[in-house]
Amino acid sequence: MYFVNFALDTSLGVVFNWVLLTLLTVWLMQLTSWLAIILTAKLIIGCGIVYCQAVLVDFAVWVFAPLEAHPR
């Protein structure tokens, strides 16, 4: 009985771990590409904000000017 238990545990364990490793590899590739896309988008937006800071501040002042009388 010990041999059957050991053989099944080893065989199924190797297959199970191989499937998990394959899934983990795919997940890591997806995570890496997603992080690269998000980082690129944030850098582009951040550079745009820094480059257009004066215009954006003027626009924000204009948008919120009607609320100036109501600070709450």
N, C-alpha and C positions, 0 to 999 in steps of 0.2 A: 504494500500500500504506500509505503514511503516513496518508492521509485515512481509510482504513478503520480503522486502529489508533486514531487520534485520535477518530473518531466513536464507536466502540465503547467506548473508554475513558471518554469523557465521558458518554455515555448510561448505560452500566452503572454508572459511578462515581456519578452523580447519584442513580440509583435505589438503589444500595447504601447511600450515605450517608443518604438520606431514610429508609430502613428502619431503619438504626442510630439515627438521631435520634429516630424514633418510639419505638423500643424503649427508648432512654435516657430519654425523657420519661416513659414508663410506669414504668420502674424508679425514677426519681427521685420520682415521686408515691408509689409503694409504700414507698420508703425513708423519705420524710417522714412518712407516716402511721404506719409501724411505729415510728419514733423518737418520735413524739408519744404513741403508746400506751404504749411502754416508760417514757418519762419520767413520764407520768401515774401509771402503776402504782408506780414507784419512789417518787414523791412521796407517794402515799397510804400505802404501807407505811412509809416513813420517818417520816411524821407520826404514824402509829399507834404506832411504836416509841417515839418521843419522848414521846407522850402517855401511854403505858402502861409507861413505863420501870420504875417501882418494882415493879409487878406482875410484869413479865417477869423482873426480877432475882430476885425472890423465887421465882418458878417455876423458874428456872435453878438456883438454889441447892438447891431441893428435889429436882430431877431428878438432879443430880450429887452429892448428899450420899452415896449409897452408894459412890461411887468415891473419896471423900476419903481413905480409908485406903490407897489404891493410887495414888499420884501419877503413877506412870509410866503 
